[in-house]
Amino acid sequence: MPLAPQPVGRRERNKQEKLERITAAASELFAEHGVEEVTTQQIADRADIGTGTLFLYARTKGELLLLVQNTDYAESLERGRADAEALADVPDAVMAIVRPVVECNRTQIDNGRTYLREMVFGDPEEPRHGEALAIVAETEEAIAAVLQRDRRIDAGSAATLAHVISAIMFLSMAATANAERTVDEIVSSIRHQVQAILPR
């Protein structure tokens, strides 16, 4: 007989509730002012906790941004996967995965670019960075699965191409030269590059 799930204790509920308040406060403040203009004290005040408590959940503002953006990125990836399922054309299905990620990253451009920088240059042992890198890996796996619909692309080639497409996407979103470009312009540029590397 399987064991019934154990109820979550009060301490764990309190920790989860504080994490949700911190995430909501950071999300609101970053959206209103941009990550560079927000202090950890402002986030702690809005979450109604002390700064010492805040630092138990995230040691830096970069980690707070990862906390916020990882959730949004994961939701965007799921939306892209669902959209890709409905498309038979391989390049269209790849771009269905890419587009929501670009849209998510461009919601607040400076925050999106800072998120990418934190993801790439942050400590991969830190849990929020690890979560971000895991989402990148999931994105590549989703793209590779779509690419394998093309019988000319084996699993190894699909994984390599997915890694290249991921690099194209992240560079396109992070590049200073693209800071003023719209989502449609960035997606169009990514699509052009993706089509150049896929078999014809």
NUZA-950471 format. One record per residue (C-alpha): residue number from 1; residue in three letters; x negated, y negated, z. Coordinates in pm, 1 decimal. Example, Ala and Ser with C-alpha at 12.3 -4.5 7.8 and 13.67 -1.06 7.14 Angstrom:
REM residues 2
PT, i, aa, x, y, z
PT, 1, ALA, -1230.0, 450.0, 780.0;
PT, 2, SER, -1367.0, 106.0, 714.0;
***
This chain:
REM residues 200
PT, i, aa, x, y, z
PT, 1, MET, 0.0, 0.0, 0.0;
PT, 2, PRO, -156.6, -334.1, -102.4;
PT, 3, LEU, -227.1, -584.4, 169.0;
PT, 4, ALA, -4.2, -889.4, 178.3;
PT, 5, PRO, -188.0, -1212.9, 102.2;
PT, 6, GLN, -305.1, -1383.1, 417.1;
PT, 7, PRO, -147.6, -1721.9, 489.9;
PT, 8, VAL, -382.4, -2015.1, 447.8;
PT, 9, GLY, -493.9, -2144.9, 785.6;
PT, 10, ARG, -441.6, -2500.9, 906.2;
PT, 11, ARG, -810.5, -2585.3, 868.2;
PT, 12, GLU, -813.7, -2474.4, 504.1;
PT, 13, ARG, -488.7, -2660.5, 434.0;
PT, 14, ASN, -639.5, -2976.3, 586.1;
PT, 15, LYS, -953.3, -2938.6, 374.7;
PT, 16, GLN, -747.5, -2889.4, 59.1;
PT, 17, GLU, -527.3, -3187.8, 141.7;
PT, 18, LYS, -833.4, -3409.7, 196.1;
PT, 19, LEU, -986.6, -3289.3, -130.3;
PT, 20, GLU, -663.2, -3374.3, -313.9;
PT, 21, ARG, -655.9, -3721.9, -155.4;
PT, 22, ILE, -1020.3, -3781.5, -247.4;
PT, 23, THR, -962.4, -3664.1, -604.2;
PT, 24, ALA, -652.9, -3883.0, -643.5;
PT, 25, ALA, -827.0, -4188.1, -494.6;
PT, 26, ALA, -1135.6, -4146.3, -711.6;
PT, 27, SER, -924.7, -4085.6, -1022.1;
PT, 28, GLU, -717.2, -4399.9, -964.2;
PT, 29, LEU, -1012.8, -4624.1, -884.2;
PT, 30, PHE, -1228.7, -4495.8, -1171.6;
PT, 31, ALA, -937.2, -4548.2, -1413.6;
PT, 32, GLU, -870.4, -4899.8, -1280.6;
PT, 33, HIS, -1227.6, -5028.5, -1259.8;
PT, 34, GLY, -1466.9, -4782.6, -1422.7;
PT, 35, VAL, -1704.6, -4559.4, -1230.4;
PT, 36, GLU, -1986.2, -4815.9, -1218.1;
PT, 37, GLU, -1769.4, -5075.1, -1040.7;
PT, 38, VAL, -1631.7, -4845.7, -770.7;
PT, 39, THR, -1803.5, -4776.8, -438.9;
PT, 40, THR, -1779.9, -4463.2, -231.2;
PT, 41, GLN, -1646.9, -4680.3, 52.0;
PT, 42, GLN, -1353.1, -4788.1, -166.1;
PT, 43, ILE, -1276.0, -4424.8, -245.8;
PT, 44, ALA, -1295.3, -4326.8, 120.9;
PT, 45, ASP, -1068.3, -4618.3, 216.7;
PT, 46, ARG, -808.4, -4530.5, -45.5;
PT, 47, ALA, -819.2, -4162.6, 54.3;
PT, 48, ASP, -783.0, -4271.4, 418.4;
PT, 49, ILE, -1091.7, -4086.3, 538.0;
PT, 50, GLY, -1435.2, -4185.6, 669.3;
PT, 51, THR, -1733.4, -4203.0, 435.3;
PT, 52, GLY, -1899.6, -3924.5, 633.7;
PT, 53, THR, -1604.4, -3699.2, 554.8;
PT, 54, LEU, -1616.6, -3804.0, 189.8;
PT, 55, PHE, -1981.5, -3696.7, 166.6;
PT, 56, LEU, -1887.8, -3348.7, 289.4;
PT, 57, TYR, -1690.2, -3308.6, -34.2;
PT, 58, ALA, -1917.0, -3497.9, -275.4;
PT, 59, ARG, -2261.9, -3638.7, -200.8;
PT, 60, THR, -2268.7, -3894.4, -481.0;
PT, 61, LYS, -2038.3, -4099.2, -698.4;
PT, 62, GLY, -2148.6, -3882.9, -990.3;
PT, 63, GLU, -2018.9, -3574.8, -812.1;
PT, 64, LEU, -1688.8, -3754.3, -749.7;
PT, 65, LEU, -1662.8, -3831.5, -1120.6;
PT, 66, LEU, -1731.0, -3465.6, -1201.1;
PT, 67, LEU, -1460.4, -3364.4, -953.0;
PT, 68, VAL, -1207.6, -3585.9, -1132.7;
PT, 69, GLN, -1313.6, -3519.6, -1490.8;
PT, 70, ASN, -1357.5, -3142.0, -1455.8;
PT, 71, THR, -986.1, -3106.4, -1383.4;
PT, 72, ASP, -889.8, -3322.9, -1681.6;
PT, 73, TYR, -1137.9, -3146.9, -1910.1;
PT, 74, ALA, -1011.6, -2799.7, -1811.9;
PT, 75, GLU, -651.5, -2905.2, -1881.2;
PT, 76, SER, -754.6, -3048.9, -2220.0;
PT, 77, LEU, -932.2, -2726.9, -2310.5;
PT, 78, GLU, -621.9, -2521.6, -2227.0;
PT, 79, ARG, -409.7, -2751.3, -2444.0;
PT, 80, GLY, -659.8, -2713.6, -2729.0;
PT, 81, ARG, -662.6, -2334.2, -2698.8;
PT, 82, ALA, -283.1, -2325.3, -2717.2;
PT, 83, ASP, -280.2, -2555.4, -3021.8;
PT, 84, ALA, -547.5, -2343.1, -3194.2;
PT, 85, GLU, -338.1, -2026.8, -3154.8;
PT, 86, ALA, -74.1, -2171.2, -3387.3;
PT, 87, LEU, -319.2, -2251.4, -3669.8;
PT, 88, ALA, -439.6, -2001.5, -3930.2;
PT, 89, ASP, -707.2, -2223.0, -4088.1;
PT, 90, VAL, -1036.3, -2175.1, -3899.2;
PT, 91, PRO, -1166.9, -2536.5, -3925.1;
PT, 92, ASP, -821.8, -2667.9, -3824.8;
PT, 93, ALA, -813.7, -2432.6, -3525.1;
PT, 94, VAL, -1165.8, -2536.2, -3417.8;
PT, 95, MET, -1065.4, -2901.3, -3435.3;
PT, 96, ALA, -748.4, -2825.3, -3237.7;
PT, 97, ILE, -978.6, -2723.0, -2951.0;
PT, 98, VAL, -1212.1, -3019.6, -2999.2;
PT, 99, ARG, -955.2, -3299.5, -3027.1;
PT, 100, PRO, -802.5, -3286.5, -2673.8;
PT, 101, VAL, -1153.2, -3276.2, -2524.2;
PT, 102, VAL, -1248.7, -3589.8, -2718.7;
PT, 103, GLU, -922.2, -3758.8, -2617.0;
PT, 104, CYS, -988.0, -3672.9, -2251.8;
PT, 105, ASN, -1342.6, -3805.1, -2271.2;
PT, 106, ARG, -1229.1, -4132.0, -2433.9;
PT, 107, THR, -949.0, -4213.8, -2188.2;
PT, 108, GLN, -1196.1, -4445.5, -2013.9;
PT, 109, ILE, -1499.6, -4458.7, -2242.2;
PT, 110, ASP, -1765.3, -4556.2, -1988.1;
PT, 111, ASN, -1639.9, -4293.6, -1743.9;
PT, 112, GLY, -1642.5, -4032.1, -2019.1;
PT, 113, ARG, -1997.7, -4112.8, -2121.0;
PT, 114, THR, -2113.1, -4116.7, -1756.5;
PT, 115, TYR, -1946.4, -3777.6, -1705.5;
PT, 116, LEU, -2145.3, -3629.8, -1993.8;
PT, 117, ARG, -2467.4, -3774.9, -1854.0;
PT, 118, GLU, -2392.6, -3633.1, -1507.9;
PT, 119, MET, -2309.6, -3296.4, -1660.7;
PT, 120, VAL, -2633.5, -3276.4, -1858.8;
PT, 121, PHE, -2879.7, -3428.6, -1612.4;
PT, 122, GLY, -2720.2, -3339.1, -1278.8;
PT, 123, ASP, -2820.8, -3056.8, -1047.2;
PT, 124, PRO, -2674.9, -2735.3, -1194.5;
PT, 125, GLU, -2681.1, -2579.9, -844.8;
PT, 126, GLU, -2435.4, -2842.8, -716.2;
PT, 127, PRO, -2082.6, -2693.0, -733.4;
PT, 128, ARG, -1919.2, -2974.7, -936.5;
PT, 129, HIS, -2199.8, -2962.7, -1194.1;
PT, 130, GLY, -2168.7, -2586.2, -1206.0;
PT, 131, GLU, -1793.9, -2620.3, -1270.7;
PT, 132, ALA, -1860.9, -2866.8, -1554.6;
PT, 133, LEU, -2112.3, -2633.3, -1716.3;
PT, 134, ALA, -1868.4, -2342.3, -1680.4;
PT, 135, ILE, -1603.5, -2545.1, -1865.9;
PT, 136, VAL, -1854.7, -2613.4, -2144.3;
PT, 137, ALA, -1920.8, -2238.5, -2165.9;
PT, 138, GLU, -1544.2, -2172.5, -2181.3;
PT, 139, THR, -1513.3, -2428.4, -2461.1;
PT, 140, GLU, -1784.7, -2252.9, -2659.6;
PT, 141, GLU, -1620.4, -1915.0, -2598.7;
PT, 142, ALA, -1285.7, -2050.4, -2724.4;
PT, 143, ILE, -1449.5, -2192.6, -3037.3;
PT, 144, ALA, -1642.5, -1868.4, -3097.2;
PT, 145, ALA, -1319.1, -1667.5, -3073.1;
PT, 146, VAL, -1160.7, -1888.7, -3339.2;
PT, 147, LEU, -1467.1, -1862.9, -3564.1;
PT, 148, GLN, -1450.7, -1482.5, -3554.0;
PT, 149, ARG, -1117.7, -1496.1, -3735.2;
PT, 150, ASP, -1338.2, -1549.7, -4040.9;
PT, 151, ARG, -1461.0, -1198.4, -4124.4;
PT, 152, ARG, -1785.8, -1339.6, -4258.0;
PT, 153, ILE, -1881.8, -1458.7, -3908.6;
PT, 154, ASP, -1997.9, -1189.1, -3665.6;
PT, 155, ALA, -1992.9, -1230.2, -3286.0;
PT, 156, GLY, -2357.9, -1340.3, -3261.1;
PT, 157, SER, -2322.6, -1599.1, -3537.5;
PT, 158, ALA, -1994.5, -1722.0, -3389.2;
PT, 159, ALA, -2161.3, -1780.4, -3050.9;
PT, 160, THR, -2448.4, -1970.3, -3215.7;
PT, 161, LEU, -2214.0, -2181.1, -3430.4;
PT, 162, ALA, -1993.6, -2254.8, -3128.2;
PT, 163, HIS, -2300.1, -2378.4, -2938.5;
PT, 164, VAL, -2392.3, -2604.1, -3231.0;
PT, 165, ILE, -2033.9, -2736.1, -3255.8;
PT, 166, SER, -2035.1, -2804.6, -2881.1;
PT, 167, ALA, -2360.8, -3000.2, -2918.9;
PT, 168, ILE, -2214.2, -3199.7, -3209.2;
PT, 169, MET, -1905.4, -3279.9, -3001.9;
PT, 170, PHE, -2097.6, -3389.8, -2693.0;
PT, 171, LEU, -2348.3, -3597.3, -2885.9;
PT, 172, SER, -2065.6, -3764.1, -3078.3;
PT, 173, MET, -1888.5, -3854.6, -2752.6;
PT, 174, ALA, -2202.5, -3967.7, -2567.5;
PT, 175, ALA, -2381.3, -4170.2, -2838.1;
PT, 176, THR, -2400.3, -4541.8, -2771.2;
PT, 177, ALA, -2347.8, -4601.5, -3142.2;
PT, 178, ASN, -2001.0, -4443.6, -3106.8;
PT, 179, ALA, -1894.1, -4638.6, -2797.9;
PT, 180, GLU, -1651.2, -4855.7, -2995.0;
PT, 181, ARG, -1521.7, -4583.5, -3224.4;
PT, 182, THR, -1166.8, -4451.8, -3192.3;
PT, 183, VAL, -1072.2, -4094.1, -3112.3;
PT, 184, ASP, -965.6, -4043.7, -3475.0;
PT, 185, GLU, -1299.4, -4172.5, -3604.3;
PT, 186, ILE, -1498.8, -3947.6, -3372.2;
PT, 187, VAL, -1283.9, -3643.3, -3448.6;
PT, 188, SER, -1317.2, -3709.5, -3822.5;
PT, 189, SER, -1695.9, -3729.6, -3790.2;
PT, 190, ILE, -1709.3, -3406.7, -3588.1;
PT, 191, ARG, -1485.3, -3231.6, -3841.7;
PT, 192, HIS, -1712.2, -3338.0, -4129.6;
PT, 193, GLN, -2014.7, -3195.0, -3946.9;
PT, 194, VAL, -1833.5, -2875.2, -3852.2;
PT, 195, GLN, -1726.7, -2814.5, -4212.2;
PT, 196, ALA, -2088.3, -2861.0, -4322.6;
PT, 197, ILE, -2209.7, -2570.9, -4105.6;
PT, 198, LEU, -1927.6, -2322.4, -4162.3;
PT, 199, PRO, -1937.4, -2067.5, -4445.3;
PT, 200, ARG, -1758.6, -2173.2, -4764.4;
***
